[in-house]
Amino acid sequence: MERAEVLIVGGGPAGSACATALVAAGCSVLVVDQQRFPRDKPCAGWITPEVVERLGLRLDEYSRNHTLQPVSRFRIGTIGGRAADVDYGAIVSYGIRRSEFDVELLRRSAARVALGERVSEIRRAGREWVLNGRLAAPVLVGAGGHFCPVARHIDGAPPHEALVVAQEVELRLEGALLEGCRVDPERPELYFSRDLRGYGWCFRKGAYLNVGLGRRDRQTLQQQLEAFLAWLVREQRIVAPRAGWRGHAYLLREGAGRRVGADGVLLVGDAAGLAFAASGEGILPAIVSGQIAAESILETKDAAAEGALGRRYAERLAEQLGRPARPRSRPGALAAAAGGVLLATPWFARHVVLDRWFLHRQGAPQPRGRAPSGHENQAGCCSAGAGVSAFAAALRRRRRANHSRTVSGRGPSRYV
């Protein structure tokens, strides 16, 4: 029997972040992953400065041997509609390749690893968790993504209400693909579906291009993807890739969500269903949750306090990531119509879609009467209609207030 103080199932960003903090504190950690690294991982590969800061990533060193694409501009719009160009005039995020990024994070963790080890059995033996009859530890962390076996063991099948399904491809640009690509490396392109239930993207990262589409509607995913690719070709943005497409799924942090802890078990990242409701981003909440899990484990060493471990972890998640967003209903026709206009408006594209939903920039304008809590999780991406509807309602309230102020002779106020 091979033992450790903590077993982590999953070697992605969440598992590596947790392992890094635990090993640095002197814990014996074993990371188990069914894949052998490097491995392909479906992901647009967009990281914000907060990710860089939390990981202590030295960009100059990382970029010497890995793809690191600085991003300073964006193109935001609707599929088949108009788009707005946003230029920050400075680097506000970066593009990475998960096949490289995950390897580097796992290497930096300095944890013991068992790669190519598929977890087929999980059982409790006294005060230990035992995997595959040969790996044991008193604490188990599930970091294996949406289909994590640890998550299914403690919480069953994941809920479908906040499920996002996606298909994407990442390929090297060469030949006809390179000649036909009009996507600028420093300017990712995001195009929302007309029904506001998802969005597609084109992200050029150095010599590579990532194209994909995610939706909260699995039944129409393939149809929507084909329409998106056909439109990109008509707009002469890319030559549509024919091979290499991969699918994946994840849960938004919305509604009741997953149970994130049990006796001696914590779930992190996509295993816990923590993707931001406003953008679908998973890398930042994966790293945040992995680090919080490590802190909670280190502070709750007594195995008799296993219940306290789960409570502490859940409380800290809420403090750092905010409470889960309220479940959102399907956007109506009015929200979809407003979205087509607002998403192509430079002010809305920059200050709402990018600053608030995707980049988490401090000081982004807020609808009056609402203060952000932690990482804002209210809008509902792959259900952008919720955010569009909320913003449109705030604008209507502001217009009525300005009208009242004008009638009373006080003059209109500025919307912030």
N, C-alpha and C positions, 0 to 999 in steps of 0.2 A: 504494500500500500504506500503510495507516494502522498506525503502530507504537506500542507501549507497552513498558514494562519487564515489566508483568504484565497478562495478560488474565484476566478473571474472568467465567465463564459462569454467570449467575444473579444477580439483584438482590435476593434475599430477605435475611433476617437474617444468614445465613452469609456471603454475598458482600459485603454492606454492611459487616459487622464486619471482614472481611479488608481491604476497600478503605480503610476509615477509618484503620486502623493503618498501612497502606502509604503512603497519601497524606500522613499526618502526619509520616512519616519522609522525605518528599521523593521518593517513587517516582512514576513515571508509570504510571497505572492506567486501564484501560478496562474498564468493566462492560458486558457484553452480555446482553440478556434478550429472549426472543421475545415477551413481552407489553409492552404500553404501560401505564405506571403513571398513575393508580391502577388496580389490577386486583383482581378478587375472588380470594381465596385460601382454599380450604377449610381451616379451622383453628379450634379452639375459642377460641384467643386468650387463653391463660392465661399470665401471666408472674410469676416469683417475684422477691423483692427482689434476688437475686443477678444476675438479668438487668438490673435497673435499675442496680445498682452497676457492673457490667461495662461497660455502655454509657455511664455517666455521664449518665443521663437525668434531667433536671430535671422532676420530676413536675408542679410548679406551672405551668411553661411548657407542657409537653406537653398538660395537661388543658384549657388555654384553647381549643384548636382541635380537640382530638381526644377520642374516647371513652376514658375511663380509669375503670374501675369498681373501687373498693377492695373487697377481700374479707376478711371477718373470721370468717365462719361457713361451715359445710359440712353437707350432708346426704348420708350414706353408707349404702348398703344393697345389696340384691339385687333384680333385676327380678322383680316379683311377690311379693316377700317384705317383711320388716321393714326399717326404716332407723333410723340413729342420727343425732342432731343434735350437732354439735361447734361450740362457741363459744370462740374464742380471746380474745375481749375486746379485740382489737387487730388492725390490718391486717396480714395475713400474705402477701397476694399481690394481683394486679391483673388485670383483664380489659381487653383491647384489641381493636381491630378490625384485622385484618391489612391491609385495604385502605388504612388510614391509617398504621399502624405502619411498614410496609415503605417507603412513600413517604418518610416522615420520616427513616428510617435511611439510605436511599440519598441523600437530599438532604444530610444531615449529613456524608456521606463525602467530599464535594467531588471525587469522581472523575468522569472523563469517562464518558459513558454512550452506549450505542447500543441504544435501546429499539425493540421491534418487529423485531428482527434474529434470525431463526431460524437456529440453527447447523445447516447441512446438510452441511458438509464440514470435516473435521479432518485435517490432514496435518503431517508433520515435514519442514521444509526447512532442512537444515544444523543450526544450533543454535537455530532458531526453531520455534515452533508457529504454524501459519497456519490461520485460520478463514475459511471461505467465499471463499478465494482473495484476501482483501483486508485482513484484520486479522492482525497478527503481533506476537509477543512471545517472549522466551526462556523465560518461565515461564507456565504455564497452570493456572488454578484452576477446578475443576468445582464449582459451587455451585447447580446447576440442579435440585435435588430428586431424588426417586426415579428419574425418567426422564431424568436429566441425560445429554446426549449425550457429554460428556467421560468420565463414568463408564463408559458402554457402550463407548466407544472403547478404553479401557485395560483393562477388566475384563469385557467381555461383558455378557450379561443378568444381572440381580441374582439371588442365590439366593432360594429360596422358603421355606426352613425357618423363617426369622425374620420373615416378611412379615406385616404387619398391613394389612388393608383396612378402609376406613371409608366411611360416607356421612353427610353432615351438611348442615344448612341454617342460614343466618343471615339474619334478616329483621327489618324494623322492626315494632315492636309498635304496632298501631293497630286500631281497630274491634273486631271479635269476638276477634281474637288477643290484644289488650290486655286486654279484659274477662275472657277466660278464662284468663289467665296467673296462676298462684299461686306462681310461682318468685320468691323474694326476690332483688333485685339483688346484695346483699352475701353471698348464700349459694348458691353453685353446688351442684348436686345430681349425685352420681355413683352409678350403679346397676350393679353387676356382673352379668353373665350367670350363670344358675344353674350352668352347666358351667364357669365361671371362665375361659373362653377369650376374654373381652372385657368391655367395659363401655359403657354409654350415659351420656349427660350432658345436663343442661339448664343453660345458663349465660346468665343475664340480665345484659346490659351496658348500663346506662342505658336508652336507648330501643330496644335491639336484643336479640333472643333467639337464641342458638345452641343447636341440638339436634342430637345425632348419636349414632352407635354405631360402635365399631371392634372388629374380631375377628381372631383368627388362624385363621380358617376362612372362606375366600371363598365356599365352596359354600352356606353357610347364612346369609350376611350379610343378604340381603334378607328372608328369613323372620324372622330375629331382630329386625331393625329394625322390621318391621311389628308383631311381638308387643310390642316395647318401646313403640311409639307407642300401640298399643291400650291397654296398661296405664296409660300416663301419662294418657290420656283418662279411663279408668275411675276413676283416682285423683284426677281433676279438677286435675291439675297444669298442663296446657296444652290448648289447642285444636291438634290436629295440623296442622302445615303441609302443604299439598298440592302446592306447587310450589317450585322453587328448589333442589331437592336436588342435591348434587354428590358425586362419589366421589373418593377419593384413596388412595394406598398409601405405605407407608414400611417400612424395615427397622429392626428392633431391633438394638441392639449386643449380639449374642449369637452364640456359636459362632465359626466361621472368619470370617464376614462378608465384607465387600468388601475389596479391595486399595485402600489409601488413598493410594498414591503410586507414581509411575513416573518415568522420566527427565524432569525439568523439569515434572512434573504433580503436583498435590495435589488430593484430594477433600475437601470439607468438608460439614458438615450432613447432610441426608438423602441427598445424593449419595454420601456415604461410609457410609451406614447406621448412624447414630450415635444414633438415638432411644433413650432410656433404657428398658431392659427392664422396669423396675419400674412405669412409668407411661405409656410411650409418648410422653413429652414430647420435643419436637424443638427448641423455640426456644433453650433454654439450651445444649444441646450444639452447636447450630448456631453460636451466638455464640462459645462457647469454642473450637471448632475453627477458626473463621474467624480469631480473634485468634492462636491458636497457629500457624496456617499463615503469617500475616504475620510473626510473630517468626522462624519457621524460614527464610523467604525472606530476610529482612533479615540473618540471621546466616550464610547460605550463599550469598553473592553470586556466588562463582566458579562459572561454568557447568560447569567441569570436575568440580565436586563435586555434580553432580545426584543421584547415588546417595545421597550424604550428606544431601541435602535431605529425601528421602523417609524415611530412617531417623530423622533428627532429629524430623521431624514425628510419626511413628508412636510414638516413645518418649514425646514430650511429651503426646500424646493419652492414652496409658496412664497417665501420671502424673496428669493432670487429671481424666480421666473414669473411671479404673479399667480393669482388663482386661475384655474382653468377658465377659459372663455365660456360664455353661455352657448348652448347649442343653437345653431342658426338654421332658420328655415330657408327653403329654396328661394333665391332672388326672383322677384316678380318682373313683369314686363317693364314697369316704370323704372325700377332699379337698373335693369339691363340697358334701357335707353339712356338713362343718366350716365351710366358707366361709359358708354361709347363716346360721350362728350367729355366727361371729366378726365378719363384716362389719357386723352390726347391733349390735355391742357397742361402746359409747362409747369404752372404753379402747383397744380394738384399732383402731377407726376413726381415732382421733386419733393415737395414738403409732406405729402401724405403717403404715396406709394413707396417712395425711396426712403426718406428720412424716418418715417414712423414705422412702416411695415417691414422694410428690408434691412436698413442700415442701423436702426435703433439709435439714431443720432439724438443727443441731448439738445433740448431747446426747440425741437420740431413743434410747429403750431398745433395746438390742441383745440378741439371744439369747446366752446365756453361751457363751464360747468362740469368738465370731466378732467380729472387729473390722472396721469399715468401711474400704474402701480407695478414696480419691477419692470421686466421686459413686457411691453404692451402686447396683449394677447387677445385683443377684442375683435379685430376686424374680420377675420375669417377669410383667408386667402382662397385658395382653391374654393372659395366662396367669397370672392371679393365683393359680391353684391352687398354683403352685410356692411362692409366698410363704406362703400359708395352710398348706400342708403342712409347710414348714420351721418355721413358728411353732408349729404344733400339736405337732410332734415335740419342739421345745424345751420346751414346756410339760409334755409327758409326762416328759421327762428330769428336769425340775425337780421334778415331783411325786414321782418315784421317789427323787430325792436327798433331798427333804424327809421322805419316809417313812423312809429309812435314818437320817437325823439324829434323827427322833423316836424311833425304836426304840433308838438308841444313847444317848438322853438328852440330845443336844446341842440339840434344838429345831429347828424349820424355819427355813430362810433365806428372805429375800425375793427374788423373781424380779426381775431388772433386765435 
